[in-house]
Amino acid sequence: MPYTTQLQQPETLAVSPCQAAKVIGLQSPTLEKDRRVGHLGIPFVKAGRRVIYRFADLKDWLEEHKQTPLKQGATK
């Protein structure tokens, strides 16, 4: 039987700040400010000089900040 290998495209685990901003609907400078100040608390990874955002972290952050509006006339 001949030996064959199939090259598979690896799943993307992380993206650049510009790509991350698009994924979560923010502007790239907003993510830059968040890295300095921490006002949003979006996790990021320093890979040498590069900054990357893991998809899992972006998804978790979005889930943590999800808000559901109350129905009219409803009370807490």
C-alpha positions, 0 to 999 in steps of 0.5 A: 500500500503506498504511503500518502498524506493529506495536508489539512488546513489547521484550524485558526486559533488566533488572529491579529488585532485588526482581525479581532476588532472586525470579529467583535465589531470594534475599531482597531484603536479601541483594542489598542487602548484596551491593551494599555488601559484595560477598560474593556478587559479583552484578553490578548496574547503577547507572542514576542513583539506581536499581539494576537487574540485567541478566538476562544477568548474573544468568544468568551468575552462576548458571552460574558458581556451579553445583555438581554433587555427586559420586556416592557412592564417587567420588573427585576 
